[in-house]
Amino acid sequence: MLFWRVPSFADWLRESWKDYRRRWAVLLAVAGTSGALTLLAGGLPFLPAAVLSLVGVGPVWAVWGGACLVSILAVLWLSTWSQAAVTRAALTEDSVGACLKDGWALTAAFGWVFSLVLLAVGGGGVLLIVPGLLLSVLFVLAPMIVASGEAEGVRALELSWGRVRPRFGLVATRIVAAGLIAAAPGRLPYVGWLVELFWAPIGLVLIARLEKDLRASDPRPQAPRGLGAAVAALSLALVVGTAAAAFAATRLVRAAIASTGGLESFARRVRPETAQAYVEALGRGDEEGAKKELSQVLAQLLAAPPAADAGVPRTDVSTAAFSGGAP
């Protein structure tokens, strides 16, 4: 059975404001604690890397490459935990410690569903953008469904779809309103950024209230069939589309370089005396002269390529006079 009654826009705002005032301190505490630990974990791997480099242990590329890899993985995991914990704080009446603890237990499931949503939306974006926008609304509740403990994986996407689709316009309108309300303090001059730090959780609270309203209105929605296969197809579309775009961009760049005669053609456009004058100006420390000569070099680079390579002198420049830096 489908329950269609959803609180009005005014009631949604009123209840969200009550939630925000009641949970404000918890939201900031959870976000601050998890965010600080994420930053700490991101920087910590570089301390042993610095020590190992100072004492000359191992190749530098291996030491710092390993530190970067560990840092990236730590930040990805802990930032996902932070999002899950803050979402728990917006959805429940739990304490700071309980939100952090429960968020940690839900990190893997939350990250998986969030990844599925990104893949589906990205794949829809490859298909002329509009499908991606539609899917971003239809799946907006999926991470919160995971954080609430109701469902995980594709089932969370199914519940989000089933609850949003019959009320697509209502949900889309409230998502836009939540974004505008959350961003409003940023328009204030001088102090907007400071107000935004404390006001930012309101956006999450508004979406959390929407999720709770829709769950109460439609506890057992009609889920679409084959959604898992559709998400897999959209993920494949994202991968193929991204690869095709990268391949096309590479071909275009190569074609553009070839149409201008290649990199050697660019080098041959600069007169040797112009390049030598620029280097000598740098060597004298003549900043104004170097800027003037550099403008000449750029003008010659942008000029039409020579008609033929024959008879065009090469740009061989002596750097013997160089003793300064670029202006």
N, C-alpha and C positions, 0 to 999 in steps of 0.2 A: 504494500500500500504506500502511496506517495503522499507526503504531507507538504502542502504548498505554502503554508503560512510562514512567513519570515518577518522578523521585526522591521519596522519602517526605517527609513534613512535617519530620521531624527532620533529614534530609539537606539539605533546602532551607534550613533555618535555619543549619545548620553551614557550608554552602558560602557562604551570604550573609554570614555573619560573617567568613569568611576574605576574601571580596571587599572587605568594608567596611574591615577592618584594612589590607589591601594598598593600597587605592585612596583611603583617607581623605584624605590630604594633597592628592592630585590633585583630588578632588572639591571640597574647600574652596577650593583655589586657583582652580579654574575658576569656581566660583560667586562667589567674592569679586571676581575680576577682571571678569567679565562684568557682575555686579551693580553694581559701582562705575562702570563705563563707561556703563551704562544710566542710573543716577542723574545722572551728569555730563551726558549728552546731553539728559536731560529738563530740566535747569535752564539749560543753555547758551543756548538761544534767547532767554531773557528778558534777557540782558545787553545785546545790541544793541537790544532793544525799549526798555529803560530809557534807553539813550543817546539813541535817536531821540526819545523823549518829552521828555527834558530839553532838547534843542535845538529842539524844536517841529517836527519833520519828520513830515508826514503826519497823518491823523486818528488819534486815540488808539485808537478801536475797531479800526481796521484794523491798527495796529502790534501791539497786544496780542493781537488775535484771530489774526493771522498767527503770532505767537510761540507761542500756545497750540496751534495746529494743528500746527506743526512739532514742538513738544515731544511732543504725543500720538503723532504718527507715529513719531518717533524712539524713544520708549519702547516702543511696540508692536513695532517691528522688533527692537530690541536685546534686549528681554525674551524674544522668541521665539528669538533667537540664543542667549541665555543658557540657555534650557531645552534647546535642541538640543545645546549644548556639554556641559552637565552630564550629559545622558542619554548622550552619547558616552563621557564619563568613567566612567559606571557600567557601560557595556556592553563596553568595550574595555580594552586595556592600554596605550593611547596616552599620550603625555606631555601636560602642560598645554597647551603650544603647539599640538600636533597636534589636541587636542580643540577648542580655540578656533577653529583654522583650519577643520577639517572641519565643525564646527558652523555656522560662517558660510556655508559652501558649501551646507549643508542647510537654511538658515533658511527659504527660501521653501517648499520641499516640506514641512518640518516644520509650518510655520504653516498650510499648506493642509489637511493631514490633521487637525491639531488642530481647525481650524475645522469640518471635515466631521463630526468626532466630536461637537463641541459642538452643531452644528445637528441631528444625528440624535438625540442624547440629549435635547436641548431639545424637539424635535418629539415624541419618545416621551413626554416628561413632560407635554406638553399632552394627550396621549391617556390621561388617567387615571393618570399618574405611573408605574405599574408598568412599562410598556414602556420608559420612559426608564431605569429602574433596571437592567432586563435588558440594554439596549443599552450602558450604561456599563461593564458587565462584559465583554460580547462584543467591544467595541472598545478595551478597555484597553491592548492590546498595539500598536495601530496606530501611535502616535507612536514607539514604540521600534523598530518594524520599519523605519520611515523612517530613524531615527537610525542603525540598524545598516547601512543601505545596501542592504537586501534588496529593498525595493519602495517605491513612492510612490503617492500618490493613492488612488483607490478600491481598487486592488490591495492596498494595505496593510490596508485595512479587511477585505477578503476573507480575507487570510491570518490576521488576528486572529480573525475569526469562525470560520474553519475549524479553528483550533487550540483555541479556547476552548470552542466549543459541545459537543464530545464530553466535555469535562471541566468543565462549567460549575460544578458544586458545588465541585470542588477549587479552581478558580481563584477563585471568589467567597470561599471560606473563607480563602485565602491573601491576598487583597486586604484583607479585614477584619483579618487578623492583622498584616499589614504596617502598616496604619494605627494599630492599637493599640500596636504596638511602637514606632513612630516618635513617638507622642504620649505615651508612658509617662513620660519625664522631666518633662513639664509638670505632673505631679501632685506633684512634689517641692516642699516649701515653700521660699521664699526664693531658692534657687539653681536651681529648675527651668528658668526661662527661659534661664539661662546654659548649662546642660547641653544644652538643646534646640538652641542654636545650633550645637553641634558634633555632636550626635546626629542631627539632621534628615536627613542624607543616607542613613541606614539604610533609610528607607522606599523611596527610589528604588532602592537597591541590591537590596532584596528583590524588587521588581517586575522589575528587570533580570535577576536570577537566574531568576525564573519564566519570563521571555520566552526566555532561553537554553535552559532545560530543555525548554520546549514546542517550540522550534525544532528541537532535537536529536531530540526524540521524534517529531515529525511535520514533516519538512522540506517535504513537498509536500501540504498539507492539501487536502481537497475544499472548494472555495469555492462559496458559493451563487450562483445566477444572479439577475441583475436587481438586485443590491445597489445599484448606482449610481442606478437609478430609484427604489428605495425610500428612499435617503438624500435624493434631491431631493423626494420626496413628504413626507417628514418635515420637511424644511426649510420647505416651503410650509405645512405644518400649524403649525409654530412661528410663522411670520410671521402667518398668518391668526388663529391663536389669540391671539397677543399683541395684534394690532389689535382683535380682538373684545373681549378683556378690558379694554383701554384705553377702548373705546367704551362698554362696559357700565358701567365705573367712572364715566365722565363723566356718563352718564345718571343713575346712582344719586345722584351728588353734586348734580346739578341738581334732581332730584326731592326730595332731602332739603331743599335750600335753599327750593324752592318750597313744600314742605309747612309750613315754619315762617313763611311769609309773605315770604321774601326777605331780603336784607341790610338793606333799609330798615326792615323789621319789627324786626330785632335792634336797630338804632339807636334806634327809638322805645320800646323796653322800658326804656331807661335814663332815669331821671328827670333833668331838667335840673339840679336842685339837687345831685344826687349826683355827676354828672359835673363840675359846677363846683367842688364841694368837693375832688374829687380833683386837679383842675388847680391849685387854690389851694394845696393841701398840697405839691404838687411845687414850686410857685413859692416857698414859704417854706423849702424844704429839709427839711420835716418828714417824715422817712422812715417813722416809725411811723404818723403820720396818713395818709400816702399809701397805705401798705399796708392800713390799715383801710378807707379809702374805696374802694380798688381791689377789696377783697373785696365791698363793697356793689355796685359796678358789675358784677362777675361774677355775683353772685347775681341781679341784675335781668336780666342777659342770658339766664341759664338759666331764668328764670321763664316761665310760659305767655305766649304772645303776646296782645296786647290783642284784645278781641272784634271791634272795628271800628276803622278808622282815624279815623273822625270823632270829633272832640273830644279826640283824644290829642295832647298838646303835642309839638312837635319838640324834639330835644335839641340846642339851640344853646348852645355853651359859649364863653365868653370866655377867651382865653389871655393876656390882658394881664398877669396876675400870674405867668406862668410864667418861671422863671429857673433851674430846676434840671433834673435828669435823673430818669429812672424809677428806682424803688428796685430 
